[in-house]
Every structure is written in C-alpha cells, then in structure tokens.
Amino acid sequence: MEVEPEPSCEGDEYEIVIKFPAKPAPTEEAEVSILIRRVAQDGSETEIQLEGKPGDVRDLLKQIGTDGDCVEVKLDSVDGDEDEDLSGAPADSAE
C-alpha cells in the first residue's frame, strides 16, 4: 500500500509509536520499544523496530525532526492501552 505524504511536509513523514511498560510507572531507565514508520516523498514505506531508553527517544526525535520532515508521535503502554497521541507535533515539542 502506498501512502502519499501530506503536501505541507517538505520532507518525509514519520510515524513513531513508543511503547513503555504499564507497570511500574516508566522512568528514565525503563526500556521502551520504538516502532518507526517512514513514508518517503515518493510514497514508499520503511519500518524499523528499536529498543532504548526515554532519553534515546528524545535524541531520535530531535534528529528526525530536522530537514522539514513531518513527525507524528504516539505513546502506548505495552498492554496496548493508548495513552497519548502527539499527532502533528514537531519533533522538538515531544520532549
């Protein structure tokens, strides 16, 4: 399936889903699962699954949010309850 990037994006589109443990409460040392889906300007899609700490996620968002790319971030608990959707938020506002 091809998805066309939104015309307002100067670069690629990224959808990032961050899954964290539901219990105990997530901390800076908690391991999180990160799913990154990239839709290039030509409509091609790429996905990658990573694991890291919340600080790694912030660094990743800062890096991806450069060059006019659009970034959508969703926070989700491991048990599948979606907690927060930061749709359309610039990467540096997700800190």
Residue pairs with C-beta under 8 A, 6 or more apart in sequence:
1 45
2 43
2 44
2 45
3 13
3 39
3 43
3 45
4 43
5 12
5 13
5 39
5 40
5 41
5 43
5 70
6 13
6 70
8 70
9 41
9 68
9 69
9 70
10 67
10 68
10 69
11 41
11 67
11 68
11 69
11 70
12 38
12 39
12 40
12 41
12 69
12 70
13 38
13 39
13 69
13 70
13 71
13 72
14 36
14 37
14 38
14 39
14 64
14 69
14 70
14 71
14 72
15 36
15 37
15 39
15 72
15 74
16 34
16 35
16 36
16 37
16 60
16 61
16 64
16 71
16 72
16 73
16 74
17 34
17 35
17 37
17 74
17 76
18 32
18 33
18 34
18 57
18 73
18 74
18 75
18 76
19 32
19 33
19 34
19 35
19 76
19 77
19 78
20 26
20 30
20 32
20 33
20 54
20 75
20 76
20 77
20 78
21 30
21 31
21 77
21 78
22 77
22 78
22 79
22 81
26 32
26 54
27 54
28 53
28 54
28 55
29 53
30 53
30 54
31 51
31 52
31 53
32 51
32 52
32 53
32 54
32 57
33 49
33 50
33 51
33 78
34 49
34 50
34 51
34 52
34 57
34 60
35 47
35 48
35 49
35 50
36 47
36 48
36 49
36 50
36 60
36 64
37 45
37 46
37 47
38 45
38 46
38 47
39 45
40 46
50 60
52 60
58 94
58 95
61 71
61 73
61 91
61 92
61 94
61 95
62 91
62 92
64 71
64 91
65 71
65 90
65 91
65 92
66 91
69 91
70 88
71 89
71 90
71 91
71 94
72 86
72 87
72 88
72 89
73 85
73 86
73 87
73 89
73 91
73 94
74 82
74 84
74 85
74 86
74 87
75 82
75 83
75 84
75 85
75 86
76 82
76 83
77 83
86 93
86 94
